[in-house]
Amino acid sequence: MNIIAIDTETTGLNPAEDEIIQFSAVDMMGHELADFLIKPIYHERWDAAEKIKC
């Protein structure tokens, strides 16, 4: 079985209004399959999203 982990970064938490700005994927061995930035169309800043801590 092959497992792929996908991660996204967004301009906020509202799926109706916010945009994906980064997409990444790695396989179960930690090999990077994809990692790219996406230029947002409708947002110039995302201050509230930057304040979220993990």
CHARMM-style PDB file with segment names, atoms N, HN, CA, C and O in Angstrom:
ATOM      1  N   MET     1       0.845  -1.174   0.000  1.00  0.00      PROA
ATOM      2  CA  MET     1       0.000   0.000   0.000  1.00  0.00      PROA
ATOM      3  C   MET     1       0.892   1.239   0.000  1.00  0.00      PROA
ATOM      4  O   MET     1       1.861   1.315   0.755  1.00  0.00      PROA
ATOM      5  N   ASN     2       0.559   2.204  -0.848  1.00  0.00      PROA
ATOM      6  HN  ASN     2      -0.228   2.143  -1.461  1.00  0.00      PROA
ATOM      7  CA  ASN     2       1.293   3.463  -0.925  1.00  0.00      PROA
ATOM      8  C   ASN     2       0.416   4.571  -0.355  1.00  0.00      PROA
ATOM      9  O   ASN     2      -0.731   4.747  -0.766  1.00  0.00      PROA
ATOM     10  N   ILE     3       0.971   5.309   0.593  1.00  0.00      PROA
ATOM     11  HN  ILE     3       1.902   5.166   0.926  1.00  0.00      PROA
ATOM     12  CA  ILE     3       0.244   6.402   1.216  1.00  0.00      PROA
ATOM     13  C   ILE     3       0.856   7.715   0.745  1.00  0.00      PROA
ATOM     14  O   ILE     3       2.078   7.861   0.706  1.00  0.00      PROA
ATOM     15  N   ILE     4       0.007   8.660   0.391  1.00  0.00      PROA
ATOM     16  HN  ILE     4      -0.986   8.541   0.423  1.00  0.00      PROA
ATOM     17  CA  ILE     4       0.448   9.993  -0.007  1.00  0.00      PROA
ATOM     18  C   ILE     4      -0.205  11.007   0.916  1.00  0.00      PROA
ATOM     19  O   ILE     4      -1.425  11.018   1.081  1.00  0.00      PROA
ATOM     20  N   ALA     5       0.616  11.858   1.516  1.00  0.00      PROA
ATOM     21  HN  ALA     5       1.607  11.849   1.383  1.00  0.00      PROA
ATOM     22  CA  ALA     5       0.109  12.920   2.380  1.00  0.00      PROA
ATOM     23  C   ALA     5       0.075  14.216   1.575  1.00  0.00      PROA
ATOM     24  O   ALA     5       1.032  14.560   0.882  1.00  0.00      PROA
ATOM     25  N   ILE     6      -1.050  14.926   1.680  1.00  0.00      PROA
ATOM     26  HN  ILE     6      -1.827  14.646   2.243  1.00  0.00      PROA
ATOM     27  CA  ILE     6      -1.238  16.176   0.961  1.00  0.00      PROA
ATOM     28  C   ILE     6      -1.434  17.294   1.979  1.00  0.00      PROA
ATOM     29  O   ILE     6      -2.156  17.135   2.964  1.00  0.00      PROA
ATOM     30  N   ASP     7      -0.780  18.425   1.726  1.00  0.00      PROA
ATOM     31  HN  ASP     7      -0.193  18.553   0.926  1.00  0.00      PROA
ATOM     32  CA  ASP     7      -0.899  19.589   2.603  1.00  0.00      PROA
ATOM     33  C   ASP     7      -1.156  20.811   1.746  1.00  0.00      PROA
ATOM     34  O   ASP     7      -0.584  20.955   0.665  1.00  0.00      PROA
ATOM     35  N   THR     8      -2.016  21.688   2.229  1.00  0.00      PROA
ATOM     36  HN  THR     8      -2.481  21.571   3.107  1.00  0.00      PROA
ATOM     37  CA  THR     8      -2.262  22.953   1.538  1.00  0.00      PROA
ATOM     38  C   THR     8      -2.138  24.097   2.527  1.00  0.00      PROA
ATOM     39  O   THR     8      -2.380  23.940   3.723  1.00  0.00      PROA
ATOM     40  N   GLU     9      -1.761  25.234   2.008  1.00  0.00      PROA
ATOM     41  HN  GLU     9      -1.564  25.362   1.035  1.00  0.00      PROA
ATOM     42  CA  GLU     9      -1.792  26.482   2.760  1.00  0.00      PROA
ATOM     43  C   GLU     9      -2.781  27.384   2.042  1.00  0.00      PROA
ATOM     44  O   GLU     9      -2.839  27.399   0.812  1.00  0.00      PROA
ATOM     45  N   THR    10      -3.562  28.139   2.817  1.00  0.00      PROA
ATOM     46  HN  THR    10      -3.514  28.127   3.816  1.00  0.00      PROA
ATOM     47  CA  THR    10      -4.611  28.957   2.231  1.00  0.00      PROA
ATOM     48  C   THR    10      -4.559  30.382   2.771  1.00  0.00      PROA
ATOM     49  O   THR    10      -3.843  30.678   3.727  1.00  0.00      PROA
ATOM     50  N   THR    11      -5.329  31.249   2.140  1.00  0.00      PROA
ATOM     51  HN  THR    11      -5.912  31.009   1.363  1.00  0.00      PROA
ATOM     52  CA  THR    11      -5.405  32.636   2.587  1.00  0.00      PROA
ATOM     53  C   THR    11      -6.347  32.803   3.777  1.00  0.00      PROA
ATOM     54  O   THR    11      -6.460  33.901   4.320  1.00  0.00      PROA
ATOM     55  N   GLY    12      -7.021  31.739   4.187  1.00  0.00      PROA
ATOM     56  HN  GLY    12      -6.929  30.847   3.745  1.00  0.00      PROA
ATOM     57  CA  GLY    12      -7.937  31.788   5.323  1.00  0.00      PROA
ATOM     58  C   GLY    12      -8.659  30.466   5.483  1.00  0.00      PROA
ATOM     59  O   GLY    12      -8.299  29.467   4.859  1.00  0.00      PROA
ATOM     60  N   LEU    13      -9.682  30.467   6.325  1.00  0.00      PROA
ATOM     61  HN  LEU    13      -9.975  31.278   6.832  1.00  0.00      PROA
ATOM     62  CA  LEU    13     -10.403  29.231   6.638  1.00  0.00      PROA
ATOM     63  C   LEU    13     -11.773  29.116   5.984  1.00  0.00      PROA
ATOM     64  O   LEU    13     -12.468  28.124   6.199  1.00  0.00      PROA
ATOM     65  N   ASN    14     -12.174  30.090   5.203  1.00  0.00      PROA
ATOM     66  HN  ASN    14     -11.609  30.897   5.028  1.00  0.00      PROA
ATOM     67  CA  ASN    14     -13.493  30.074   4.569  1.00  0.00      PROA
ATOM     68  C   ASN    14     -13.367  29.507   3.151  1.00  0.00      PROA
ATOM     69  O   ASN    14     -12.844  30.188   2.269  1.00  0.00      PROA
ATOM     70  N   PRO    15     -13.834  28.278   2.911  1.00  0.00      PROA
ATOM     71  CA  PRO    15     -13.683  27.665   1.578  1.00  0.00      PROA
ATOM     72  C   PRO    15     -14.453  28.392   0.485  1.00  0.00      PROA
ATOM     73  O   PRO    15     -14.144  28.230  -0.696  1.00  0.00      PROA
ATOM     74  N   ALA    16     -15.448  29.190   0.856  1.00  0.00      PROA
ATOM     75  HN  ALA    16     -15.699  29.322   1.815  1.00  0.00      PROA
ATOM     76  CA  ALA    16     -16.215  29.926  -0.149  1.00  0.00      PROA
ATOM     77  C   ALA    16     -15.491  31.185  -0.626  1.00  0.00      PROA
ATOM     78  O   ALA    16     -15.777  31.692  -1.711  1.00  0.00      PROA
ATOM     79  N   GLU    17     -14.550  31.691   0.184  1.00  0.00      PROA
ATOM     80  HN  GLU    17     -14.318  31.279   1.065  1.00  0.00      PROA
ATOM     81  CA  GLU    17     -13.900  32.960  -0.147  1.00  0.00      PROA
ATOM     82  C   GLU    17     -12.380  32.887  -0.249  1.00  0.00      PROA
ATOM     83  O   GLU    17     -11.781  33.668  -0.989  1.00  0.00      PROA
ATOM     84  N   ASP    18     -11.750  31.981   0.466  1.00  0.00      PROA
ATOM     85  HN  ASP    18     -12.237  31.347   1.067  1.00  0.00      PROA
ATOM     86  CA  ASP    18     -10.293  31.953   0.525  1.00  0.00      PROA
ATOM     87  C   ASP    18      -9.700  31.050  -0.553  1.00  0.00      PROA
ATOM     88  O   ASP    18     -10.390  30.220  -1.145  1.00  0.00      PROA
ATOM     89  N   GLU    19      -8.406  31.234  -0.791  1.00  0.00      PROA
ATOM     90  HN  GLU    19      -7.845  31.908  -0.311  1.00  0.00      PROA
ATOM     91  CA  GLU    19      -7.728  30.555  -1.889  1.00  0.00      PROA
ATOM     92  C   GLU    19      -6.558  29.706  -1.397  1.00  0.00      PROA
ATOM     93  O   GLU    19      -5.956  30.000  -0.364  1.00  0.00      PROA
ATOM     94  N   ILE    20      -6.247  28.664  -2.137  1.00  0.00      PROA
ATOM     95  HN  ILE    20      -6.735  28.425  -2.976  1.00  0.00      PROA
ATOM     96  CA  ILE    20      -5.054  27.860  -1.875  1.00  0.00      PROA
ATOM     97  C   ILE    20      -3.855  28.640  -2.403  1.00  0.00      PROA
ATOM     98  O   ILE    20      -3.875  29.130  -3.532  1.00  0.00      PROA
ATOM     99  N   ILE    21      -2.799  28.753  -1.574  1.00  0.00      PROA
ATOM    100  HN  ILE    21      -2.783  28.355  -0.657  1.00  0.00      PROA
ATOM    101  CA  ILE    21      -1.594  29.459  -2.002  1.00  0.00      PROA
ATOM    102  C   ILE    21      -0.367  28.541  -2.039  1.00  0.00      PROA
ATOM    103  O   ILE    21       0.672  28.925  -2.576  1.00  0.00      PROA
ATOM    104  N   GLN    22      -0.479  27.330  -1.472  1.00  0.00      PROA
ATOM    105  HN  GLN    22      -1.323  27.018  -1.037  1.00  0.00      PROA
ATOM    106  CA  GLN    22       0.602  26.352  -1.580  1.00  0.00      PROA
ATOM    107  C   GLN    22       0.019  24.952  -1.537  1.00  0.00      PROA
ATOM    108  O   GLN    22      -0.918  24.681  -0.786  1.00  0.00      PROA
ATOM    109  N   PHE    23       0.584  24.058  -2.355  1.00  0.00      PROA
ATOM    110  HN  PHE    23       1.345  24.278  -2.966  1.00  0.00      PROA
ATOM    111  CA  PHE    23       0.183  22.661  -2.399  1.00  0.00      PROA
ATOM    112  C   PHE    23       1.437  21.813  -2.300  1.00  0.00      PROA
ATOM    113  O   PHE    23       2.414  22.047  -3.012  1.00  0.00      PROA
ATOM    114  N   SER    24       1.408  20.815  -1.403  1.00  0.00      PROA
ATOM    115  HN  SER    24       0.615  20.625  -0.824  1.00  0.00      PROA
ATOM    116  CA  SER    24       2.546  19.904  -1.239  1.00  0.00      PROA
ATOM    117  C   SER    24       2.044  18.484  -1.094  1.00  0.00      PROA
ATOM    118  O   SER    24       0.952  18.250  -0.576  1.00  0.00      PROA
ATOM    119  N   ALA    25       2.851  17.531  -1.559  1.00  0.00      PROA
ATOM    120  HN  ALA    25       3.737  17.721  -1.980  1.00  0.00      PROA
ATOM    121  CA  ALA    25       2.517  16.119  -1.400  1.00  0.00      PROA
ATOM    122  C   ALA    25       3.809  15.330  -1.194  1.00  0.00      PROA
ATOM    123  O   ALA    25       4.807  15.568  -1.874  1.00  0.00      PROA
ATOM    124  N   VAL    26       3.780  14.391  -0.251  1.00  0.00      PROA
ATOM    125  HN  VAL    26       2.969  14.197   0.301  1.00  0.00      PROA
ATOM    126  CA  VAL    26       4.910  13.494  -0.005  1.00  0.00      PROA
ATOM    127  C   VAL    26       4.396  12.069   0.081  1.00  0.00      PROA
ATOM    128  O   VAL    26       3.251  11.834   0.467  1.00  0.00      PROA
ATOM    129  N   ASP    27       5.265  11.099  -0.287  1.00  0.00      PROA
ATOM    130  HN  ASP    27       6.196  11.290  -0.600  1.00  0.00      PROA
ATOM    131  CA  ASP    27       4.870   9.705  -0.149  1.00  0.00      PROA
ATOM    132  C   ASP    27       5.222   9.206   1.243  1.00  0.00      PROA
ATOM    133  O   ASP    27       5.768   9.959   2.050  1.00  0.00      PROA
ATOM    134  N   MET    28       4.917   7.950   1.533  1.00  0.00      PROA
ATOM    135  HN  MET    28       4.474   7.339   0.878  1.00  0.00      PROA
ATOM    136  CA  MET    28       5.100   7.425   2.882  1.00  0.00      PROA
ATOM    137  C   MET    28       6.569   7.284   3.278  1.00  0.00      PROA
ATOM    138  O   MET    28       6.873   7.045   4.446  1.00  0.00      PROA
ATOM    139  N   MET    29       7.469   7.427   2.329  1.00  0.00      PROA
ATOM    140  HN  MET    29       7.223   7.621   1.380  1.00  0.00      PROA
ATOM    141  CA  MET    29       8.901   7.392   2.626  1.00  0.00      PROA
ATOM    142  C   MET    29       9.465   8.797   2.823  1.00  0.00      PROA
ATOM    143  O   MET    29      10.655   8.958   3.097  1.00  0.00      PROA
ATOM    144  N   GLY    30       8.614   9.811   2.684  1.00  0.00      PROA
ATOM    145  HN  GLY    30       7.648   9.679   2.461  1.00  0.00      PROA
ATOM    146  CA  GLY    30       9.054  11.186   2.862  1.00  0.00      PROA
ATOM    147  C   GLY    30       9.578  11.835   1.597  1.00  0.00      PROA
ATOM    148  O   GLY    30      10.132  12.933   1.646  1.00  0.00      PROA
ATOM    149  N   HSD    31       9.410  11.166   0.457  1.00  0.00      PROA
ATOM    150  HN  HSD    31       8.960  10.274   0.417  1.00  0.00      PROA
ATOM    151  CA  HSD    31       9.861  11.748  -0.810  1.00  0.00      PROA
ATOM    152  C   HSD    31       8.857  12.787  -1.298  1.00  0.00      PROA
ATOM    153  O   HSD    31       7.654  12.535  -1.350  1.00  0.00      PROA
ATOM    154  N   GLU    32       9.366  13.932  -1.645  1.00  0.00      PROA
ATOM    155  HN  GLU    32      10.344  14.136  -1.603  1.00  0.00      PROA
ATOM    156  CA  GLU    32       8.521  15.014  -2.138  1.00  0.00      PROA
ATOM    157  C   GLU    32       8.004  14.683  -3.543  1.00  0.00      PROA
ATOM    158  O   GLU    32       8.787  14.437  -4.461  1.00  0.00      PROA
ATOM    159  N   LEU    33       6.707  14.681  -3.691  1.00  0.00      PROA
ATOM    160  HN  LEU    33       6.071  14.880  -2.945  1.00  0.00      PROA
ATOM    161  CA  LEU    33       6.078  14.418  -4.986  1.00  0.00      PROA
ATOM    162  C   LEU    33       5.671  15.708  -5.674  1.00  0.00      PROA
ATOM    163  O   LEU    33       5.691  15.798  -6.902  1.00  0.00      PROA
ATOM    164  N   ALA    34       5.304  16.695  -4.891  1.00  0.00      PROA
ATOM    165  HN  ALA    34       5.287  16.622  -3.894  1.00  0.00      PROA
ATOM    166  CA  ALA    34       4.889  17.993  -5.427  1.00  0.00      PROA
ATOM    167  C   ALA    34       5.065  19.039  -4.342  1.00  0.00      PROA
ATOM    168  O   ALA    34       4.868  18.758  -3.159  1.00  0.00      PROA
ATOM    169  N   ASP    35       5.431  20.226  -4.741  1.00  0.00      PROA
ATOM    170  HN  ASP    35       5.592  20.453  -5.701  1.00  0.00      PROA
ATOM    171  CA  ASP    35       5.515  21.354  -3.821  1.00  0.00      PROA
ATOM    172  C   ASP    35       5.553  22.611  -4.668  1.00  0.00      PROA
ATOM    173  O   ASP    35       6.577  22.928  -5.273  1.00  0.00      PROA
ATOM    174  N   PHE    36       4.450  23.319  -4.712  1.00  0.00      PROA
ATOM    175  HN  PHE    36       3.618  23.061  -4.221  1.00  0.00      PROA
ATOM    176  CA  PHE    36       4.439  24.531  -5.512  1.00  0.00      PROA
ATOM    177  C   PHE    36       3.548  25.595  -4.908  1.00  0.00      PROA
ATOM    178  O   PHE    36       2.598  25.310  -4.180  1.00  0.00      PROA
ATOM    179  N   LEU    37       3.886  26.830  -5.233  1.00  0.00      PROA
ATOM    180  HN  LEU    37       4.658  27.062  -5.825  1.00  0.00      PROA
ATOM    181  CA  LEU    37       3.131  27.995  -4.784  1.00  0.00      PROA
ATOM    182  C   LEU    37       2.119  28.373  -5.859  1.00  0.00      PROA
ATOM    183  O   LEU    37       2.349  28.167  -7.051  1.00  0.00      PROA
ATOM    184  N   ILE    38       1.001  28.925  -5.417  1.00  0.00      PROA
ATOM    185  HN  ILE    38       0.814  29.091  -4.449  1.00  0.00      PROA
ATOM    186  CA  ILE    38      -0.067  29.335  -6.321  1.00  0.00      PROA
ATOM    187  C   ILE    38      -0.366  30.802  -6.033  1.00  0.00      PROA
ATOM    188  O   ILE    38      -0.674  31.163  -4.897  1.00  0.00      PROA
ATOM    189  N   LYS    39      -0.277  31.636  -7.043  1.00  0.00      PROA
ATOM    190  HN  LYS    39      -0.027  31.343  -7.966  1.00  0.00      PROA
ATOM    191  CA  LYS    39      -0.545  33.058  -6.846  1.00  0.00      PROA
ATOM    192  C   LYS    39      -2.051  33.267  -6.672  1.00  0.00      PROA
ATOM    193  O   LYS    39      -2.832  32.905  -7.552  1.00  0.00      PROA
ATOM    194  N   PRO    40      -2.460  33.846  -5.548  1.00  0.00      PROA
ATOM    195  CA  PRO    40      -3.888  34.092  -5.350  1.00  0.00      PROA
ATOM    196  C   PRO    40      -4.413  35.150  -6.321  1.00  0.00      PROA
ATOM    197  O   PRO    40      -3.697  36.083  -6.684  1.00  0.00      PROA
ATOM    198  N   ILE    41      -5.635  34.997  -6.725  1.00  0.00      PROA
ATOM    199  HN  ILE    41      -6.217  34.239  -6.430  1.00  0.00      PROA
ATOM    200  CA  ILE    41      -6.256  35.920  -7.668  1.00  0.00      PROA
ATOM    201  C   ILE    41      -6.959  37.065  -6.934  1.00  0.00      PROA
ATOM    202  O   ILE    41      -6.876  38.219  -7.353  1.00  0.00      PROA
ATOM    203  N   TYR    42      -7.646  36.742  -5.845  1.00  0.00      PROA
ATOM    204  HN  TYR    42      -7.714  35.804  -5.505  1.00  0.00      PROA
ATOM    205  CA  TYR    42      -8.515  37.715  -5.178  1.00  0.00      PROA
ATOM    206  C   TYR    42      -7.936  38.306  -3.898  1.00  0.00      PROA
ATOM    207  O   TYR    42      -8.480  39.281  -3.380  1.00  0.00      PROA
ATOM    208  N   HSD    43      -6.857  37.749  -3.378  1.00  0.00      PROA
ATOM    209  HN  HSD    43      -6.415  36.957  -3.800  1.00  0.00      PROA
ATOM    210  CA  HSD    43      -6.292  38.213  -2.110  1.00  0.00      PROA
ATOM    211  C   HSD    43      -4.883  38.757  -2.319  1.00  0.00      PROA
ATOM    212  O   HSD    43      -4.074  38.171  -3.038  1.00  0.00      PROA
ATOM    213  N   GLU    44      -4.611  39.881  -1.679  1.00  0.00      PROA
ATOM    214  HN  GLU    44      -5.268  40.357  -1.095  1.00  0.00      PROA
ATOM    215  CA  GLU    44      -3.261  40.439  -1.679  1.00  0.00      PROA
ATOM    216  C   GLU    44      -2.570  40.207  -0.339  1.00  0.00      PROA
ATOM    217  O   GLU    44      -1.342  40.172  -0.268  1.00  0.00      PROA
ATOM    218  N   ARG    45      -3.354  40.051   0.715  1.00  0.00      PROA
ATOM    219  HN  ARG    45      -4.351  40.080   0.658  1.00  0.00      PROA
ATOM    220  CA  ARG    45      -2.829  39.814   2.063  1.00  0.00      PROA
ATOM    221  C   ARG    45      -3.693  38.761   2.745  1.00  0.00      PROA
ATOM    222  O   ARG    45      -4.861  38.584   2.398  1.00  0.00      PROA
ATOM    223  N   TRP    46      -3.112  38.066   3.712  1.00  0.00      PROA
ATOM    224  HN  TRP    46      -2.163  38.209   3.994  1.00  0.00      PROA
ATOM    225  CA  TRP    46      -3.858  37.080   4.490  1.00  0.00      PROA
ATOM    226  C   TRP    46      -3.316  37.073   5.916  1.00  0.00      PROA
ATOM    227  O   TRP    46      -2.826  36.065   6.426  1.00  0.00      PROA
ATOM    228  N   ASP    47      -3.427  38.246   6.530  1.00  0.00      PROA
ATOM    229  HN  ASP    47      -3.824  39.064   6.116  1.00  0.00      PROA
ATOM    230  CA  ASP    47      -2.897  38.441   7.886  1.00  0.00      PROA
ATOM    231  C   ASP    47      -3.497  37.476   8.900  1.00  0.00      PROA
ATOM    232  O   ASP    47      -2.770  36.945   9.740  1.00  0.00      PROA
ATOM    233  N   ALA    48      -4.811  37.234   8.844  1.00  0.00      PROA
ATOM    234  HN  ALA    48      -5.402  37.665   8.162  1.00  0.00      PROA
ATOM    235  CA  ALA    48      -5.439  36.344   9.815  1.00  0.00      PROA
ATOM    236  C   ALA    48      -4.917  34.916   9.677  1.00  0.00      PROA
ATOM    237  O   ALA    48      -4.705  34.236  10.682  1.00  0.00      PROA
ATOM    238  N   ALA    49      -4.711  34.464   8.468  1.00  0.00      PROA
ATOM    239  HN  ALA    49      -4.883  35.017   7.652  1.00  0.00      PROA
ATOM    240  CA  ALA    49      -4.180  33.107   8.254  1.00  0.00      PROA
ATOM    241  C   ALA    49      -2.760  32.986   8.756  1.00  0.00      PROA
ATOM    242  O   ALA    49      -2.379  31.930   9.261  1.00  0.00      PROA
ATOM    243  N   GLU    50      -1.959  34.039   8.633  1.00  0.00      PROA
ATOM    244  HN  GLU    50      -2.268  34.897   8.223  1.00  0.00      PROA
ATOM    245  CA  GLU    50      -0.570  34.009   9.107  1.00  0.00      PROA
ATOM    246  C   GLU    50      -0.485  33.936  10.624  1.00  0.00      PROA
ATOM    247  O   GLU    50       0.529  33.486  11.156  1.00  0.00      PROA
ATOM    248  N   LYS    51      -1.508  34.360  11.324  1.00  0.00      PROA
ATOM    249  HN  LYS    51      -2.332  34.725  10.892  1.00  0.00      PROA
ATOM    250  CA  LYS    51      -1.502  34.330  12.782  1.00  0.00      PROA
ATOM    251  C   LYS    51      -1.813  32.953  13.360  1.00  0.00      PROA
ATOM    252  O   LYS    51      -1.588  32.731  14.549  1.00  0.00      PROA
ATOM    253  N   ILE    52      -2.324  32.020  12.554  1.00  0.00      PROA
ATOM    254  HN  ILE    52      -2.507  32.200  11.587  1.00  0.00      PROA
ATOM    255  CA  ILE    52      -2.682  30.683  13.027  1.00  0.00      PROA
ATOM    256  C   ILE    52      -1.395  29.907  13.335  1.00  0.00      PROA
ATOM    257  O   ILE    52      -0.507  29.799  12.489  1.00  0.00      PROA
ATOM    258  N   LYS    53      -1.310  29.380  14.534  1.00  0.00      PROA
ATOM    259  HN  LYS    53      -2.031  29.468  15.221  1.00  0.00      PROA
ATOM    260  CA  LYS    53      -0.145  28.604  14.973  1.00  0.00      PROA
ATOM    261  C   LYS    53      -0.537  27.144  15.092  1.00  0.00      PROA
ATOM    262  O   LYS    53      -1.648  26.811  15.506  1.00  0.00      PROA
ATOM    263  N   CYS    54       0.396  26.281  14.723  1.00  0.00      PROA
ATOM    264  HN  CYS    54       1.298  26.551  14.387  1.00  0.00      PROA
ATOM    265  CA  CYS    54       0.150  24.835  14.853  1.00  0.00      PROA
ATOM    266  C   CYS    54       0.611  24.342  16.189  1.00  0.00      PROA
ATOM    267  OT1 CYS    54       0.488  23.153  16.484  1.00  0.00      PROA
TER     268      CYS     54
END
